[in-house]
Amino acid sequence: MAGYADDLALAHLLADTADSISMSRFRALDLVVESKPDLTPVSDADKAVEQAIRSTLTRARPRDGVLGEEFGQSPAPAGAGSRRWVIDPIDGTKNFVRGVPIWGTLIALLEGDTPVAGLVSAPALGRRWWAARGHGAYAGKHQHAATRINVSGVRRWADASFCYASLDGWQQTGRLDAVIDLSLAAWRSRAYGDFYGYMLLAEGAVDAMVEPELSLWDVAALIPIVNEAGGTITDFTGRPPADKTASIASNGTLHETLLTALTTGGVSGPRR
């Protein structure tokens, strides 16, 4: 994978370290959980994973910047460059602290503001997903046990499996009715949440995934994977998701249906 092979190999190495730390703390009786200023939870595992990843990146990529959920933005120690790693040490912390196995570490590489490589590792599920721009998306237990993945070919919303997150967030944006209408008009709807809905989309298991607002570390790693699997992921305006924007992802053929429903209302197809 010319251009990004070394970066993806490093991302897998970072994920190995992250998996070791996070799995050792998953369902631990002495897990320490605190509330951040926005009242979302953070565990000692979140902090330990991000610290470990940052330590390795400082040595392995001294000219790359780092942005992480728990410790913010760090400039490149060897001088500013155009590349930046974006880390979510544990996406799905609420699942993690309750013992639900749907959580993972998200690792992205950006050139400028564009995510060019991404990896999601979900060790409690025994699965990873990764992609680099122009080279396809893959899934498996590790880099050397991989299968190329692709989105579905579903073309009608009435046949679609629809995934969504954060009904209260959709209510705050004034679009809850649109999400409900999409759910009723779809063949099936489920709220898998966090990274998992996007990975199911990339594998062709669901056909659309929507969230009302995400931080950059929540979405950066997902963008290359969805795009390289043949899908489409945008904000409400049709541009790539960025920090504090909505994330609207689909298999591509259903994207206009999603955007129209979420921005103007109205869904074609039978209600169920």
Backbone torsions as a table, in degrees:
resi	resn	phi	psi	omega
1	MET	NA	77.0	-173.4
2	ALA	-54.5	140.1	177.8
3	GLY	94.6	-40.7	-176.3
4	TYR	-128.2	5.5	-177.8
5	ALA	-59.4	-46.0	-179.6
6	ASP	-66.3	-37.5	-180.0
7	ASP	-66.7	-41.2	178.2
8	LEU	-68.6	-37.9	176.1
9	ALA	-60.8	-40.8	177.2
10	LEU	-66.1	-40.4	178.4
11	ALA	-60.3	-39.5	176.4
12	HIS	-65.3	-39.3	176.7
13	LEU	-63.1	-43.1	176.4
14	LEU	-61.3	-40.1	179.6
15	ALA	-67.1	-36.2	176.4
16	ASP	-58.6	-45.3	179.0
17	THR	-64.2	-45.7	-179.6
18	ALA	-60.4	-44.3	-179.2
19	ASP	-60.9	-41.0	-179.2
20	SER	-62.1	-43.2	-179.0
21	ILE	-70.3	-49.8	-173.9
22	SER	-66.9	-39.9	179.7
23	MET	-67.5	-30.3	177.9
24	SER	-69.6	-20.5	-179.4
25	ARG	-104.8	-11.1	-178.7
26	PHE	-68.1	124.7	-177.3
27	ARG	63.9	20.1	176.4
28	ALA	-71.1	137.2	-178.5
29	LEU	-67.9	-24.4	-178.9
30	ASP	-102.8	19.5	177.7
31	LEU	-59.3	131.0	-179.8
32	VAL	-99.4	123.7	-178.8
33	VAL	-124.0	128.4	177.8
34	GLU	-122.5	169.5	175.4
35	SER	-105.6	132.2	175.3
36	LYS	-80.1	172.3	-179.5
37	PRO	-56.3	-29.2	177.8
38	ASP	-86.5	8.6	176.2
39	LEU	72.6	8.9	172.1
40	THR	-82.9	150.9	-175.8
41	PRO	-79.4	152.1	171.1
42	VAL	-139.0	133.7	-178.5
43	SER	-105.5	167.2	175.3
44	ASP	-62.5	-25.9	178.2
45	ALA	-67.9	-41.9	177.2
46	ASP	-53.6	-49.1	-176.4
47	LYS	-67.9	-42.3	-178.3
48	ALA	-65.6	-40.1	179.4
49	VAL	-63.9	-47.4	-178.3
50	GLU	-65.1	-39.9	178.4
51	GLN	-61.3	-41.7	-179.6
52	ALA	-65.7	-42.5	179.2
53	ILE	-64.4	-44.3	179.2
54	ARG	-61.1	-40.7	-178.8
55	SER	-61.5	-43.7	179.0
56	THR	-67.3	-42.0	-179.9
57	LEU	-64.3	-35.2	178.3
58	THR	-59.7	-37.9	179.8
59	ARG	-81.8	-42.7	-171.8
60	ALA	-84.2	-28.9	-177.3
61	ARG	-136.3	66.4	-174.1
62	PRO	-65.8	-15.0	178.5
63	ARG	-97.4	2.7	180.0
64	ASP	-102.4	138.5	173.2
65	GLY	-77.5	169.1	179.5
66	VAL	-138.4	134.4	170.1
67	LEU	-123.6	125.1	179.0
68	GLY	-130.6	155.0	-177.7
69	GLU	-62.9	-39.4	-171.8
70	GLU	-88.8	-28.9	-173.8
71	PHE	-124.6	10.6	169.6
72	GLY	73.6	-152.9	-174.2
73	GLN	-91.7	133.4	175.0
74	SER	-126.3	126.8	177.3
75	PRO	-71.0	160.0	178.7
76	ALA	-65.7	127.4	-177.3
77	PRO	-64.9	-24.0	-178.9
78	ALA	-98.6	12.3	-179.7
79	GLY	112.8	147.1	-174.7
80	ALA	-64.0	139.5	174.7
81	GLY	-132.3	-170.0	-177.6
82	SER	-94.9	-1.3	-175.1
83	ARG	-108.4	145.6	-179.6
84	ARG	-147.8	134.9	174.1
85	TRP	-93.5	136.2	-179.9
86	VAL	-120.7	124.7	-168.5
87	ILE	-123.8	129.8	163.3
88	ASP	-113.8	105.1	-171.7
89	PRO	-62.4	-40.5	173.1
90	ILE	-140.7	104.0	173.8
91	ASP	-86.3	121.5	-173.3
92	GLY	99.4	39.7	-178.2
93	THR	-60.3	-35.4	179.4
94	LYS	-62.9	-38.0	173.7
95	ASN	-64.7	-46.0	-177.2
96	PHE	-56.1	-47.9	-174.9
97	VAL	-73.8	-18.5	177.6
98	ARG	-96.6	-0.7	178.3
99	GLY	85.7	13.4	176.0
100	VAL	-84.9	129.9	-170.9
101	PRO	-78.3	2.5	-178.9
102	ILE	-91.4	86.4	175.7
103	TRP	-154.8	160.9	-177.9
104	GLY	-165.9	167.4	174.7
105	THR	-96.9	131.3	-178.5
106	LEU	-112.2	126.3	-177.4
107	ILE	-129.3	122.4	-179.5
108	ALA	-128.2	149.4	170.9
109	LEU	-115.4	126.7	178.1
110	LEU	-112.0	139.6	167.7
111	GLU	-109.6	113.3	-167.8
112	GLY	65.1	-124.9	177.8
113	ASP	-103.5	9.6	-174.4
114	THR	-104.1	119.8	173.5
115	PRO	-68.0	121.1	-177.2
116	VAL	-109.9	-16.3	176.9
117	ALA	-150.1	146.4	180.0
118	GLY	-150.4	148.1	177.3
119	LEU	-140.4	137.4	173.7
120	VAL	-123.4	124.9	178.0
121	SER	-119.1	122.3	179.9
122	ALA	-118.7	82.3	-170.6
123	PRO	-65.0	-31.2	178.9
124	ALA	-70.1	-19.3	174.4
125	LEU	-96.7	-8.1	-179.4
126	GLY	67.2	37.4	-173.2
127	ARG	-148.4	147.9	173.6
128	ARG	-132.1	156.7	174.3
129	TRP	-134.6	142.7	179.4
130	TRP	-156.7	160.5	-179.7
131	ALA	-163.0	156.7	169.9
132	ALA	-135.8	148.7	-173.6
133	ARG	-56.6	125.1	177.1
134	GLY	85.0	4.6	-173.5
135	HIS	-130.2	12.1	176.2
136	GLY	85.9	169.9	179.6
137	ALA	-117.4	147.1	-173.9
138	TYR	-138.1	157.5	176.3
139	ALA	-143.5	151.5	178.7
140	GLY	167.1	-174.3	178.8
141	LYS	-75.6	-29.6	178.1
142	HIS	-161.6	178.8	-171.0
143	GLN	-61.0	-30.2	-175.5
144	HIS	-98.5	10.1	174.2
145	ALA	-134.2	69.8	-168.5
146	ALA	-120.3	151.1	173.3
147	THR	-127.5	133.8	176.2
148	ARG	-69.2	139.7	-176.1
149	ILE	-119.3	153.9	-179.5
150	ASN	-144.8	152.4	176.8
151	VAL	-71.1	170.2	-178.3
152	SER	-76.4	170.8	175.2
153	GLY	-106.2	17.0	-178.8
154	VAL	-62.6	133.5	-173.9
155	ARG	-116.6	-18.8	-178.9
156	ARG	-111.6	136.6	179.9
157	TRP	-61.8	-32.0	179.1
158	ALA	-64.0	-17.3	178.4
159	ASP	-103.2	3.2	-170.1
160	ALA	-87.7	146.8	168.8
161	SER	-99.3	117.4	-169.2
162	PHE	-109.6	129.9	-179.6
163	CYS	-119.8	139.3	-176.7
164	TYR	-142.9	167.8	178.0
165	ALA	-142.4	154.0	168.0
166	SER	59.9	70.3	177.4
167	LEU	-60.1	-35.6	178.0
168	ASP	-66.0	-36.1	176.1
169	GLY	-64.7	-41.6	177.0
170	TRP	-64.7	-35.9	176.7
171	GLN	-63.2	-40.8	179.5
172	GLN	-64.4	-30.0	178.1
173	THR	-84.4	-5.0	-178.5
174	GLY	79.6	17.4	-176.1
175	ARG	-118.4	17.0	-178.9
176	LEU	-62.8	-40.7	179.6
177	ASP	-60.7	-37.2	179.8
178	ALA	-66.1	-40.3	178.5
179	VAL	-66.1	-39.9	177.5
180	ILE	-64.6	-43.0	178.2
181	ASP	-61.5	-42.3	177.1
182	LEU	-61.0	-42.0	179.9
183	SER	-63.2	-43.1	-178.2
184	LEU	-70.0	-29.7	-178.5
185	ALA	-85.9	-16.5	-178.8
186	ALA	-79.4	161.4	174.6
187	TRP	-63.9	-39.3	-178.2
188	ARG	-154.1	146.3	175.5
189	SER	-138.7	141.0	178.9
190	ARG	-148.5	151.0	179.6
191	ALA	-106.3	83.4	179.4
192	TYR	-77.1	-37.7	171.9
193	GLY	77.7	163.0	176.4
194	ASP	52.7	-147.5	-176.1
195	PHE	-66.2	-25.6	-164.7
196	TYR	-65.0	-39.0	178.7
197	GLY	-60.1	-37.9	179.3
198	TYR	-68.8	-37.2	179.1
199	MET	-71.0	-36.9	173.8
200	LEU	-63.7	-37.1	174.9
201	LEU	-60.9	-48.3	-178.3
202	ALA	-61.9	-29.6	179.3
203	GLU	-84.8	-7.4	-178.5
204	GLY	85.5	9.7	-178.7
205	ALA	-83.0	-30.6	169.5
206	VAL	-126.4	169.5	-171.0
207	ASP	-115.2	-12.3	179.4
208	ALA	-159.1	148.4	178.5
209	MET	-145.0	130.7	-177.4
210	VAL	-134.3	143.5	173.0
211	GLU	-139.9	143.8	-173.7
212	PRO	-75.7	-29.2	179.6
213	GLU	-162.6	134.9	178.2
214	LEU	-134.5	151.8	169.0
215	SER	-82.3	162.7	-176.3
216	LEU	-58.5	-39.5	-178.4
217	TRP	-68.9	-18.9	176.9
218	ASP	-77.1	-27.0	-167.9
219	VAL	-119.1	-21.0	-172.0
220	ALA	-58.0	-43.5	-178.2
221	ALA	-71.7	-23.6	-176.6
222	LEU	-77.1	-31.6	-172.9
223	ILE	-60.0	-51.4	178.7
224	PRO	-62.2	-35.7	-177.5
225	ILE	-67.2	-47.7	178.8
226	VAL	-63.1	-46.7	-177.8
227	ASN	-63.5	-44.7	-177.2
228	GLU	-71.8	-20.0	174.5
229	ALA	-82.2	-1.7	178.0
230	GLY	99.3	5.0	-178.8
231	GLY	-91.4	-175.8	178.7
232	THR	-130.0	135.7	178.2
233	ILE	-139.0	122.3	-175.6
234	THR	-141.9	176.6	166.5
235	ASP	-94.2	-166.2	-178.2
236	PHE	-65.4	-24.7	-176.5
237	THR	-88.6	-4.4	-177.0
238	GLY	91.1	1.7	176.6
239	ARG	-90.8	161.7	177.7
240	PRO	-58.2	141.9	178.5
241	PRO	-58.9	145.9	176.7
242	ALA	-133.1	-167.8	-178.2
243	ASP	-66.7	130.5	177.1
244	LYS	63.7	39.7	172.8
245	THR	-123.9	168.5	173.4
246	ALA	-71.2	160.6	176.1
247	SER	-129.0	112.6	-178.2
248	ILE	-116.0	111.0	-174.3
249	ALA	-122.1	142.3	-179.6
250	SER	-152.2	177.1	175.3
251	ASN	-76.8	4.1	178.3
252	GLY	98.8	-53.0	-178.1
253	THR	-68.3	-23.3	-178.6
254	LEU	-99.3	5.7	-169.2
255	HIS	-68.2	-42.3	180.0
256	GLU	-63.3	-35.4	176.1
257	THR	-60.2	-45.2	179.2
258	LEU	-62.1	-52.3	-176.0
259	LEU	-62.6	-41.4	179.4
260	THR	-62.5	-45.2	-179.1
261	ALA	-63.8	-39.5	-174.9
262	LEU	-83.2	-17.9	-178.5
263	THR	-107.3	-31.5	-178.5
264	THR	-122.1	-11.9	-177.3
265	GLY	83.9	159.4	178.9
266	GLY	95.4	126.2	179.6
267	VAL	-129.7	129.5	176.3
268	SER	-80.2	147.9	179.0
269	GLY	113.8	161.1	-176.8
270	PRO	-70.4	145.2	172.1
271	ARG	-84.5	147.5	-176.6
272	ARG	-115.6	NA	NA
